Amino acid sequence: MGWATFAIFVLGIANFAMGKAVFESGHPLFARLPHSSQLLSRRASFFTEFVVLCLALALSVEGWPGLALAYAGYTALNALATWLVLTGRL
């Protein structure tokens, strides 16, 4: 396993943790949704995150180490959005 694959894996864990934190934050936007919609949006979000992570890992293993930088940028944007939601700025 190369450094890019390891970096993407660690960043993927961070992305899942940020997603969980947002969904468990009790943000008013989620509170207004019916329970079934909350469950569906959570599952869709985690499924999408899983697909993106799997594709990034697969490409990095196949010789695209630069993809780790792109995935790091994606994680940075995700962190910014998470910060905005958790601090009540959004």
N, CA, C and O atoms as CSV, one atom per row, in Angstrom:
chain,resi,resn,atom,element,x,y,z
A,1,MET,N,N,0.857,-1.169,0.000
A,1,MET,CA,C,0.000,0.000,0.000
A,1,MET,C,C,0.902,1.231,0.000
A,1,MET,O,O,1.794,1.362,0.839
A,2,GLY,N,N,0.661,2.121,-0.942
A,2,GLY,CA,C,1.453,3.332,-1.059
A,2,GLY,C,C,0.962,4.432,-0.139
A,2,GLY,O,O,-0.073,4.306,0.516
A,3,TRP,N,N,1.721,5.503,-0.106
A,3,TRP,CA,C,1.374,6.632,0.756
A,3,TRP,C,C,0.046,7.257,0.340
A,3,TRP,O,O,-0.727,7.695,1.192
A,4,ALA,N,N,-0.226,7.301,-0.982
A,4,ALA,CA,C,-1.473,7.913,-1.459
A,4,ALA,C,C,-2.683,7.109,-1.006
A,4,ALA,O,O,-3.695,7.678,-0.597
A,5,THR,N,N,-2.579,5.802,-1.077
A,5,THR,CA,C,-3.682,4.949,-0.652
A,5,THR,C,C,-3.937,5.101,0.840
A,5,THR,O,O,-5.085,5.185,1.276
A,6,PHE,N,N,-2.864,5.137,1.616
A,6,PHE,CA,C,-3.004,5.317,3.060
A,6,PHE,C,C,-3.615,6.673,3.380
A,6,PHE,O,O,-4.491,6.768,4.240
A,7,ALA,N,N,-3.164,7.726,2.697
A,7,ALA,CA,C,-3.698,9.075,2.939
A,7,ALA,C,C,-5.183,9.140,2.597
A,7,ALA,O,O,-5.968,9.715,3.351
A,8,ILE,N,N,-5.567,8.560,1.477
A,8,ILE,CA,C,-6.978,8.566,1.081
A,8,ILE,C,C,-7.814,7.793,2.090
A,8,ILE,O,O,-8.921,8.213,2.429
A,9,PHE,N,N,-7.299,6.673,2.571
A,9,PHE,CA,C,-8.028,5.886,3.563
A,9,PHE,C,C,-8.264,6.701,4.837
A,9,PHE,O,O,-9.377,6.720,5.363
A,10,VAL,N,N,-7.231,7.367,5.329
A,10,VAL,CA,C,-7.360,8.172,6.556
A,10,VAL,C,C,-8.317,9.342,6.327
A,10,VAL,O,O,-9.149,9.641,7.183
A,11,LEU,N,N,-8.201,10.004,5.176
A,11,LEU,CA,C,-9.114,11.106,4.871
A,11,LEU,C,C,-10.553,10.605,4.733
A,11,LEU,O,O,-11.496,11.311,5.089
A,12,GLY,N,N,-10.718,9.390,4.215
A,12,GLY,CA,C,-12.058,8.811,4.107
A,12,GLY,C,C,-12.694,8.607,5.473
A,12,GLY,O,O,-13.885,8.859,5.653
A,13,ILE,N,N,-11.896,8.149,6.438
A,13,ILE,CA,C,-12.407,8.002,7.805
A,13,ILE,C,C,-12.850,9.360,8.342
A,13,ILE,O,O,-13.893,9.473,8.986
A,14,ALA,N,N,-12.047,10.389,8.071
A,14,ALA,CA,C,-12.402,11.741,8.517
A,14,ALA,C,C,-13.700,12.210,7.865
A,14,ALA,O,O,-14.528,12.838,8.524
A,15,ASN,N,N,-13.886,11.914,6.582
A,15,ASN,CA,C,-15.114,12.315,5.899
A,15,ASN,C,C,-16.342,11.636,6.493
A,15,ASN,O,O,-17.382,12.271,6.667
A,16,PHE,N,N,-16.226,10.354,6.802
A,16,PHE,CA,C,-17.350,9.656,7.426
A,16,PHE,C,C,-17.645,10.233,8.809
A,16,PHE,O,O,-18.809,10.378,9.182
A,17,ALA,N,N,-16.616,10.559,9.562
A,17,ALA,CA,C,-16.809,11.139,10.896
A,17,ALA,C,C,-17.480,12.508,10.804
A,17,ALA,O,O,-18.350,12.831,11.612
A,18,MET,N,N,-17.078,13.306,9.827
A,18,MET,CA,C,-17.710,14.620,9.658
A,18,MET,C,C,-19.176,14.475,9.262
A,18,MET,O,O,-20.033,15.217,9.741
A,19,GLY,N,N,-19.454,13.520,8.392
A,19,GLY,CA,C,-20.845,13.298,7.998
A,19,GLY,C,C,-21.699,12.878,9.181
A,19,GLY,O,O,-22.823,13.352,9.344
A,20,LYS,N,N,-21.165,11.992,10.002
A,20,LYS,CA,C,-21.903,11.560,11.191
A,20,LYS,C,C,-22.131,12.729,12.137
A,20,LYS,O,O,-23.216,12.864,12.704
A,21,ALA,N,N,-21.129,13.566,12.313
A,21,ALA,CA,C,-21.259,14.719,13.205
A,21,ALA,C,C,-22.342,15.686,12.717
A,21,ALA,O,O,-23.099,16.235,13.517
A,22,VAL,N,N,-22.408,15.884,11.425
A,22,VAL,CA,C,-23.427,16.789,10.874
A,22,VAL,C,C,-24.818,16.213,11.085
A,22,VAL,O,O,-25.729,16.932,11.494
A,23,PHE,N,N,-24.993,14.925,10.812
A,23,PHE,CA,C,-26.314,14.330,10.959
A,23,PHE,C,C,-26.755,14.248,12.414
A,23,PHE,O,O,-27.952,14.300,12.698
A,24,GLU,N,N,-25.819,14.123,13.331
A,24,GLU,CA,C,-26.170,14.043,14.750
A,24,GLU,C,C,-26.158,15.402,15.448
A,24,GLU,O,O,-26.347,15.473,16.662
A,25,SER,N,N,-25.939,16.477,14.697
A,25,SER,CA,C,-25.821,17.806,15.301
A,25,SER,C,C,-27.153,18.382,15.748
A,25,SER,O,O,-27.181,19.309,16.558
A,26,GLY,N,N,-28.245,17.860,15.241
A,26,GLY,CA,C,-29.543,18.428,15.586
A,26,GLY,C,C,-29.808,19.741,14.877
A,26,GLY,O,O,-30.579,20.567,15.365
A,27,HIS,N,N,-29.184,19.941,13.744
A,27,HIS,CA,C,-29.363,21.170,12.967
A,27,HIS,C,C,-30.839,21.333,12.613
A,27,HIS,O,O,-31.505,20.352,12.280
A,28,PRO,N,N,-31.363,22.568,12.681
A,28,PRO,CA,C,-32.793,22.792,12.400
A,28,PRO,C,C,-33.235,22.294,11.023
A,28,PRO,O,O,-34.387,21.894,10.856
A,29,LEU,N,N,-32.354,22.312,10.058
A,29,LEU,CA,C,-32.716,21.830,8.729
A,29,LEU,C,C,-33.105,20.357,8.767
A,29,LEU,O,O,-34.071,19.951,8.122
A,30,PHE,N,N,-32.363,19.567,9.513
A,30,PHE,CA,C,-32.667,18.143,9.619
A,30,PHE,C,C,-33.846,17.895,10.548
A,30,PHE,O,O,-34.607,16.949,10.345
A,31,ALA,N,N,-34.003,18.728,11.554
A,31,ALA,CA,C,-35.095,18.543,12.510
A,31,ALA,C,C,-36.450,18.717,11.838
A,31,ALA,O,O,-37.430,18.102,12.260
A,32,ARG,N,N,-36.522,19.542,10.804
A,32,ARG,CA,C,-37.790,19.784,10.112
A,32,ARG,C,C,-38.191,18.654,9.184
A,32,ARG,O,O,-39.353,18.557,8.789
A,33,LEU,N,N,-37.241,17.798,8.831
A,33,LEU,CA,C,-37.546,16.692,7.929
A,33,LEU,C,C,-38.250,15.556,8.676
A,33,LEU,O,O,-37.968,15.312,9.849
A,34,PRO,N,N,-39.156,14.873,8.000
A,34,PRO,CA,C,-39.737,13.679,8.614
A,34,PRO,C,C,-38.638,12.641,8.857
A,34,PRO,O,O,-37.598,12.650,8.198
A,35,HIS,N,N,-38.890,11.754,9.810
A,35,HIS,CA,C,-37.886,10.756,10.179
A,35,HIS,C,C,-37.463,9.906,8.989
A,35,HIS,O,O,-36.283,9.583,8.844
A,36,SER,N,N,-38.418,9.540,8.136
A,36,SER,CA,C,-38.084,8.707,6.975
A,36,SER,C,C,-37.152,9.449,6.017
A,36,SER,O,O,-36.254,8.842,5.433
A,37,SER,N,N,-37.356,10.737,5.853
A,37,SER,CA,C,-36.469,11.530,4.990
A,37,SER,C,C,-35.096,11.693,5.607
A,37,SER,O,O,-34.091,11.700,4.896
A,38,GLN,N,N,-35.043,11.823,6.921
A,38,GLN,CA,C,-33.752,11.912,7.602
A,38,GLN,C,C,-32.958,10.629,7.388
A,38,GLN,O,O,-31.762,10.667,7.097
A,39,LEU,N,N,-33.625,9.514,7.535
A,39,LEU,CA,C,-32.967,8.224,7.363
A,39,LEU,C,C,-32.492,8.037,5.928
A,39,LEU,O,O,-31.379,7.566,5.697
A,40,LEU,N,N,-33.329,8.403,4.965
A,40,LEU,CA,C,-32.968,8.265,3.557
A,40,LEU,C,C,-31.798,9.176,3.200
A,40,LEU,O,O,-30.883,8.756,2.491
A,41,SER,N,N,-31.817,10.406,3.678
A,41,SER,CA,C,-30.728,11.325,3.346
A,41,SER,C,C,-29.417,10.880,3.980
A,41,SER,O,O,-28.353,11.028,3.379
A,42,ARG,N,N,-29.489,10.343,5.177
A,42,ARG,CA,C,-28.276,9.836,5.835
A,42,ARG,C,C,-27.694,8.654,5.061
A,42,ARG,O,O,-26.488,8.590,4.825
A,43,ARG,N,N,-28.555,7.728,4.673
A,43,ARG,CA,C,-28.083,6.558,3.924
A,43,ARG,C,C,-27.518,6.962,2.564
A,43,ARG,O,O,-26.477,6.454,2.148
A,44,ALA,N,N,-28.201,7.873,1.873
A,44,ALA,CA,C,-27.728,8.324,0.564
A,44,ALA,C,C,-26.384,9.036,0.689
A,44,ALA,O,O,-25.505,8.862,-0.155
A,45,SER,N,N,-26.229,9.826,1.727
A,45,SER,CA,C,-24.982,10.545,1.942
A,45,SER,C,C,-23.829,9.585,2.208
A,45,SER,O,O,-22.757,9.716,1.619
A,46,PHE,N,N,-24.053,8.625,3.093
A,46,PHE,CA,C,-22.994,7.671,3.407
A,46,PHE,C,C,-22.688,6.747,2.230
A,46,PHE,O,O,-21.535,6.373,2.020
A,47,PHE,N,N,-23.706,6.383,1.470
A,47,PHE,CA,C,-23.473,5.551,0.286
A,47,PHE,C,C,-22.631,6.308,-0.738
A,47,PHE,O,O,-21.689,5.754,-1.305
A,48,THR,N,N,-22.974,7.578,-0.973
A,48,THR,CA,C,-22.212,8.402,-1.911
A,48,THR,C,C,-20.773,8.562,-1.442
A,48,THR,O,O,-19.839,8.454,-2.237
A,49,GLU,N,N,-20.598,8.819,-0.154
A,49,GLU,CA,C,-19.255,8.949,0.408
A,49,GLU,C,C,-18.461,7.657,0.232
A,49,GLU,O,O,-17.270,7.696,-0.077
A,50,PHE,N,N,-19.109,6.528,0.424
A,50,PHE,CA,C,-18.453,5.230,0.260
A,50,PHE,C,C,-18.021,5.005,-1.184
A,50,PHE,O,O,-16.918,4.519,-1.433
A,51,VAL,N,N,-18.881,5.356,-2.136
A,51,VAL,CA,C,-18.554,5.187,-3.555
A,51,VAL,C,C,-17.372,6.074,-3.933
A,51,VAL,O,O,-16.457,5.626,-4.623
A,52,VAL,N,N,-17.386,7.327,-3.487
A,52,VAL,CA,C,-16.279,8.239,-3.791
A,52,VAL,C,C,-14.980,7.699,-3.192
A,52,VAL,O,O,-13.938,7.719,-3.848
A,53,LEU,N,N,-15.037,7.218,-1.952
A,53,LEU,CA,C,-13.851,6.666,-1.302
A,53,LEU,C,C,-13.334,5.437,-2.049
A,53,LEU,O,O,-12.131,5.318,-2.282
A,54,CYS,N,N,-14.216,4.538,-2.419
A,54,CYS,CA,C,-13.798,3.329,-3.142
A,54,CYS,C,C,-13.154,3.669,-4.487
A,54,CYS,O,O,-12.141,3.079,-4.861
A,55,LEU,N,N,-13.740,4.613,-5.205
A,55,LEU,CA,C,-13.159,5.011,-6.487
A,55,LEU,C,C,-11.796,5.661,-6.295
A,55,LEU,O,O,-10.864,5.392,-7.053
A,56,ALA,N,N,-11.677,6.513,-5.289
A,56,ALA,CA,C,-10.387,7.160,-5.032
A,56,ALA,C,C,-9.329,6.126,-4.646
A,56,ALA,O,O,-8.192,6.196,-5.112
A,57,LEU,N,N,-9.700,5.176,-3.803
A,57,LEU,CA,C,-8.754,4.130,-3.413
A,57,LEU,C,C,-8.362,3.263,-4.606
A,57,LEU,O,O,-7.188,2.936,-4.779
A,58,ALA,N,N,-9.337,2.893,-5.424
A,58,ALA,CA,C,-9.054,2.047,-6.584
A,58,ALA,C,C,-8.126,2.753,-7.562
A,58,ALA,O,O,-7.202,2.137,-8.094
A,59,LEU,N,N,-8.359,4.030,-7.803
A,59,LEU,CA,C,-7.509,4.758,-8.729
A,59,LEU,C,C,-6.113,4.970,-8.171
A,59,LEU,O,O,-5.137,4.940,-8.920
A,60,SER,N,N,-6.005,5.183,-6.871
A,60,SER,CA,C,-4.666,5.379,-6.292
A,60,SER,C,C,-3.854,4.085,-6.340
A,60,SER,O,O,-2.640,4.122,-6.538
A,61,VAL,N,N,-4.515,2.952,-6.162
A,61,VAL,CA,C,-3.830,1.659,-6.251
A,61,VAL,C,C,-3.386,1.390,-7.687
A,61,VAL,O,O,-2.360,0.747,-7.910
A,62,GLU,N,N,-4.142,1.870,-8.643
A,62,GLU,CA,C,-3.816,1.640,-10.059
A,62,GLU,C,C,-2.794,2.632,-10.608
A,62,GLU,O,O,-2.542,2.644,-11.812
A,63,GLY,N,N,-2.206,3.455,-9.758
A,63,GLY,CA,C,-1.125,4.313,-10.221
A,63,GLY,C,C,-1.472,5.776,-10.394
A,63,GLY,O,O,-0.831,6.466,-11.188
A,64,TRP,N,N,-2.460,6.266,-9.681
A,64,TRP,CA,C,-2.830,7.673,-9.733
A,64,TRP,C,C,-2.569,8.304,-8.370
A,64,TRP,O,O,-3.530,8.681,-7.699
A,65,PRO,N,N,-1.332,8.438,-7.930
A,65,PRO,CA,C,-1.063,8.961,-6.592
A,65,PRO,C,C,-1.467,10.429,-6.426
A,65,PRO,O,O,-1.719,10.879,-5.308
A,66,GLY,N,N,-1.530,11.171,-7.525
A,66,GLY,CA,C,-1.953,12.572,-7.452
A,66,GLY,C,C,-3.393,12.727,-7.023
A,66,GLY,O,O,-3.816,13.807,-6.610
A,67,LEU,N,N,-4.142,11.650,-7.120
A,67,LEU,CA,C,-5.544,11.695,-6.710
A,67,LEU,C,C,-5.671,11.958,-5.212
A,67,LEU,O,O,-6.703,12.446,-4.751
A,68,ALA,N,N,-4.630,11.638,-4.457
A,68,ALA,CA,C,-4.650,11.907,-3.015
A,68,ALA,C,C,-4.782,13.398,-2.755
A,68,ALA,O,O,-5.451,13.802,-1.804
A,69,LEU,N,N,-4.161,14.214,-3.575
A,69,LEU,CA,C,-4.286,15.670,-3.415
A,69,LEU,C,C,-5.706,16.134,-3.735
A,69,LEU,O,O,-6.253,16.994,-3.044
A,70,ALA,N,N,-6.292,15.572,-4.769
A,70,ALA,CA,C,-7.671,15.920,-5.112
A,70,ALA,C,C,-8.623,15.501,-3.996
A,70,ALA,O,O,-9.539,16.244,-3.642
A,71,TYR,N,N,-8.404,14.318,-3.448
A,71,TYR,CA,C,-9.260,13.837,-2.360
A,71,TYR,C,C,-9.041,14.674,-1.097
A,71,TYR,O,O,-9.974,14.885,-0.322
A,72,ALA,N,N,-7.813,15.148,-0.890
A,72,ALA,CA,C,-7.548,16.038,0.239
A,72,ALA,C,C,-8.301,17.355,0.072
A,72,ALA,O,O,-8.803,17.910,1.049
A,73,GLY,N,N,-8.382,17.857,-1.161
A,73,GLY,CA,C,-9.169,19.062,-1.425
A,73,GLY,C,C,-10.645,18.837,-1.163
A,73,GLY,O,O,-11.316,19.694,-0.588
A,74,TYR,N,N,-11.153,17.687,-1.581
A,74,TYR,CA,C,-12.540,17.313,-1.318
A,74,TYR,C,C,-12.798,17.247,0.189
A,74,TYR,O,O,-13.838,17.703,0.665
A,75,THR,N,N,-11.859,16.685,0.926
A,75,THR,CA,C,-11.994,16.590,2.376
A,75,THR,C,C,-11.959,17.977,3.012
A,75,THR,O,O,-12.686,18.236,3.970
A,76,ALA,N,N,-11.129,18.859,2.492
A,76,ALA,CA,C,-11.066,20.226,3.019
A,76,ALA,C,C,-12.396,20.956,2.814
A,76,ALA,O,O,-12.866,21.660,3.708
A,77,LEU,N,N,-12.994,20.787,1.646
A,77,LEU,CA,C,-14.309,21.404,1.407
A,77,LEU,C,C,-15.368,20.789,2.316
A,77,LEU,O,O,-16.248,21.491,2.814
A,78,ASN,N,N,-15.284,19.496,2.526
A,78,ASN,CA,C,-16.199,18.817,3.428
A,78,ASN,C,C,-16.022,19.330,4.859
A,78,ASN,O,O,-17.000,19.518,5.582
A,79,ALA,N,N,-14.780,19.553,5.259
A,79,ALA,CA,C,-14.499,20.078,6.598
A,79,ALA,C,C,-15.053,21.486,6.751
A,79,ALA,O,O,-15.588,21.830,7.805
A,80,LEU,N,N,-14.931,22.304,5.709
A,80,LEU,CA,C,-15.481,23.664,5.754
A,80,LEU,C,C,-16.998,23.628,5.910
A,80,LEU,O,O,-17.560,24.360,6.725
A,81,ALA,N,N,-17.655,22.781,5.132
A,81,ALA,CA,C,-19.112,22.664,5.233
A,81,ALA,C,C,-19.529,22.144,6.603
A,81,ALA,O,O,-20.513,22.615,7.174
A,82,THR,N,N,-18.796,21.188,7.125
A,82,THR,CA,C,-19.098,20.659,8.452
A,82,THR,C,C,-18.936,21.736,9.518
A,82,THR,O,O,-19.766,21.853,10.419
A,83,TRP,N,N,-17.887,22.506,9.417
A,83,TRP,CA,C,-17.651,23.597,10.362
A,83,TRP,C,C,-18.775,24.622,10.298
A,83,TRP,O,O,-19.229,25.107,11.334
A,84,LEU,N,N,-19.229,24.957,9.090
A,84,LEU,CA,C,-20.318,25.916,8.938
A,84,LEU,C,C,-21.604,25.416,9.591
A,84,LEU,O,O,-22.314,26.180,10.245
A,85,VAL,N,N,-21.895,24.148,9.414
A,85,VAL,CA,C,-23.121,23.575,10.002
A,85,VAL,C,C,-23.001,23.473,11.520
A,85,VAL,O,O,-23.925,23.858,12.237
A,86,LEU,N,N,-21.879,22.962,12.018
A,86,LEU,CA,C,-21.745,22.724,13.446
A,86,LEU,C,C,-21.624,24.007,14.262
A,86,LEU,O,O,-21.975,24.023,15.442
A,87,THR,N,N,-21.136,25.074,13.652
A,87,THR,CA,C,-21.021,26.336,14.384
A,87,THR,C,C,-22.245,27.222,14.199
A,87,THR,O,O,-22.300,28.321,14.751
A,88,GLY,N,N,-23.221,26.761,13.435
A,88,GLY,CA,C,-24.460,27.505,13.250
A,88,GLY,C,C,-24.361,28.642,12.255
A,88,GLY,O,O,-25.246,29.497,12.210
A,89,ARG,N,N,-23.321,28.675,11.466
A,89,ARG,CA,C,-23.172,29.725,10.466
A,89,ARG,C,C,-23.982,29.450,9.198
A,89,ARG,O,O,-24.133,30.325,8.345
A,90,LEU,N,N,-24.487,28.256,9.088
A,90,LEU,CA,C,-25.276,27.881,7.922
A,90,LEU,C,C,-26.644,27.439,8.363
A,90,LEU,O,O,-27.475,27.077,7.529
